[in-house]
Amino acid sequence: MLPSHVLAGAVGLRLERADVQWHVSPGQEDSLMRFWLTFGGTSYGFHVGAEDEILDVIVEDRGTDADMGVYGRLQVRTAAGRDPAAFAVGQRLVVVHDLFAGYLGKPIGARLTFENVDLSVADWEDELHWAVGDLPPAVGVRQR
C-alpha cells in the first residue's frame, strides 16, 4: 500500500512524537534502522521494505531496544537534535506525497509536508534514508 494511503488518517493531525531505532555497534557510527511517527495516539512505523526497494509504512507500536550480541544492539530513542523527524514534532501534517524510483517507478518513499517543514524518507539500496526537505541527489526518487 502506498505511504500516502497508510498515512491518510494522520493528515490534519499534529505530530505528537517521533521515535527512532538505531543500530549501535562499538567503533561504528550509529545506523538508522526504522522510525515511528505518532499522530492522535496512532504510531506509524517506517521500515525498509521486505521486497526490493519499497518503503514500508505500517500502523504499529513503537519498537524496543534489543541486544544482538556481537552484532551490537538496537536502541530506540526519542528523535532529537539533527534527526529530521524532530523538526516536525508539534506540527500538523498537511499532505503526503509518494516518492517513486526514477528508473523503475516503484513507490520507494514519501514526502510528508508539515506546517513549517517537509520530511522526506525513502528505502534506497536497502537502507532507510531521511532528510528535512529533499533527499540527497544520490537517492534516486521523484514525485509522480
QUILIN-V437985 format. One record per run of one state. SS is the DSSP state (hx for helix, st for strand, lp for the rest). FROM is the first residue (numbers start at 0). LEN is the number of residues. If there is no record, write none. Layout:
# QUILIN-V437985
ss = <SS | SS>
from = <FROM | FROM>
len = <LEN | LEN>
This chain:
# QUILIN-V437985
ss = <lp | hx | lp | hx | lp | st | lp | st | lp | st | lp | st | lp | st | lp | hx | lp | st | lp | hx | lp | st | lp | st | lp | st | lp | st | lp | st | lp>
from = <0 | 2 | 6 | 7 | 10 | 13 | 24 | 30 | 39 | 41 | 47 | 55 | 59 | 65 | 67 | 68 | 71 | 72 | 78 | 83 | 88 | 91 | 101 | 106 | 114 | 117 | 124 | 126 | 132 | 140 | 143>
len = <2 | 4 | 1 | 3 | 3 | 11 | 6 | 9 | 2 | 6 | 8 | 4 | 6 | 2 | 1 | 3 | 1 | 6 | 5 | 5 | 3 | 10 | 5 | 8 | 3 | 7 | 2 | 6 | 8 | 3 | 1>
